[in-house]
Amino acid sequence: MTSDSTELQSTRAFWNANPCGVHAAFALQKSQRYAMEPWLPEQLLRIAKLHTSILEVGCGQGVDSIVLCSNMKSGSRYFGIDYSEQSVEVAKANAKSQSSSMNVTPMYATGNAESLDFGDASFQAVYSMGVLHHTARPPVAVSEVLRVLEVGGKAYVVLYRRPSLKVGVAKLLRCFQGALDYIFRTDRCIYHVLRSKSSHSKYFGTMFLECFGVPYMEWYSRDEVSRLFSGFSKVELKTYGPNLGRLNPFGKSETKCGYFWWVEATK
Ligand SMILES: C[S@@+](CC[C@H](N)C(=O)[O-])C[C@H]1O[C@@H](n2cnc3c(N)ncnc32)[C@H](O)[C@@H]1O
């Protein structure tokens, strides 16, 4: 077995066991998601109106895909890929349940961000929310995004920001677990012990999962984002979060202390 397939297997196993978002009917998934990320629907509407072919890298359970497909012009094309086949199955079921509200029928497939199964220049836009910092080789994934975009096409990518409080705490806790793993020759020991105490992931919030469970988690300074997207002709950055739901004092707007970069990069 190559090291590549080991990396991908741990990624798939983790996200199959812990799909992003709640296990619930679509309406509840959607309301919880946008209560946590109130800035996101506005961006999705803008992307949907601007483009007639969109690839989503890491579509998860497909909530954003349904918002995009409900607002794209009919005759447009949307494709969502994710490395977790369970997430792809939920995305397909969600899309089926919402088919009457969509202008565009979404297509989904299992796929790897680091090796996109699409030809060069095949999309006007690529959207990816909270995914590329979880791949084993983010620079390879970004080069794939660039490859599949048309000249003048746009990438909309959400990445973890450095410095930021939430990700900083998560990184610290991951270091602590890494030290325990080193001493006891284990693999993500805190995650596995706590995970074995419950058979259902609803008891495990994103923070816990990302602290201890997710195989890869990167964060980026402004300069690092610029280097990562250096193959693009233009890169614009905004900051969103913090993730406080209704308590967010910044409401829907951009903030200076969020833990997400919103990267808009033009090929
Ligand atoms: C934090 S979730 C975000 C999902 C979705 N974009 C959302 O915002 O709900 C990260 C997603 O990235 C997917 N993922 C991780 N590594 C991947 C890879 N190499 N290729 C494709 N998808 C990947 C996971 O399966 C998971 O669904």
The ligand as a Tripos MOL2 file, in Angstrom:
@<TRIPOS>MOLECULE
LIG
   27    29     1     0     0
SMALL
NO_CHARGES

@<TRIPOS>ATOM
      1 C1        -15.3750   20.3230    7.0700 C.3       1 LIG1
      2 S1        -16.1820   19.3030    5.8670 S.3       1 LIG1
      3 C2        -16.8900   20.5180    4.7920 C.3       1 LIG1
      4 C3        -17.9860   19.9630    3.9200 C.3       1 LIG1
      5 C4        -18.8190   21.0310    3.2170 C.3       1 LIG1
      6 N1        -18.0320   21.8120    2.3100 N.3       1 LIG1
      7 C5        -19.4600   21.9160    4.2510 C.2       1 LIG1
      8 O1        -19.0720   23.0840    4.3810 O.co2     1 LIG1
      9 O2        -20.3300   21.4120    4.9700 O.co2     1 LIG1
     10 C6        -14.7840   18.7300    4.9340 C.3       1 LIG1
     11 C7        -15.1820   17.8510    3.7610 C.3       1 LIG1
     12 O3        -14.0310   17.6750    2.9460 O.3       1 LIG1
     13 C8        -14.0420   16.3620    2.4340 C.3       1 LIG1
     14 N2        -12.6680   16.0380    2.0560 N.ar      1 LIG1
     15 C9        -11.5790   15.9490    2.8430 C.ar      1 LIG1
     16 N3        -10.4980   15.6420    2.1120 N.ar      1 LIG1
     17 C10       -10.9150   15.5390    0.8160 C.ar      1 LIG1
     18 C11       -10.2630   15.2500   -0.4140 C.ar      1 LIG1
     19 N4         -8.9700   15.0010   -0.4730 N.pl3     1 LIG1
     20 N5        -11.0140   15.2390   -1.5280 N.ar      1 LIG1
     21 C12       -12.3490   15.5020   -1.5030 C.ar      1 LIG1
     22 N6        -13.0160   15.7790   -0.3630 N.ar      1 LIG1
     23 C13       -12.2960   15.8010    0.7880 C.ar      1 LIG1
     24 C14       -14.5890   15.5400    3.5800 C.3       1 LIG1
     25 O4        -15.0800   14.2910    3.1560 O.3       1 LIG1
     26 C15       -15.6600   16.4520    4.1550 C.3       1 LIG1
     27 O5        -16.9100   16.2080    3.5820 O.3       1 LIG1
@<TRIPOS>BOND
     1     1     2 1
     2     2     3 1
     3     2    10 1
     4     3     4 1
     5     4     5 1
     6     5     6 1
     7     5     7 1
     8     7     8 2
     9     7     9 1
    10    10    11 1
    11    11    12 1
    12    11    26 1
    13    12    13 1
    14    13    14 1
    15    13    24 1
    16    14    15 ar
    17    14    23 ar
    18    15    16 ar
    19    16    17 ar
    20    17    18 ar
    21    17    23 ar
    22    18    19 1
    23    18    20 ar
    24    20    21 ar
    25    21    22 ar
    26    22    23 ar
    27    24    25 1
    28    24    26 1
    29    26    27 1
@<TRIPOS>SUBSTRUCTURE
     1 LIG1         1 GROUP 0 **** ****
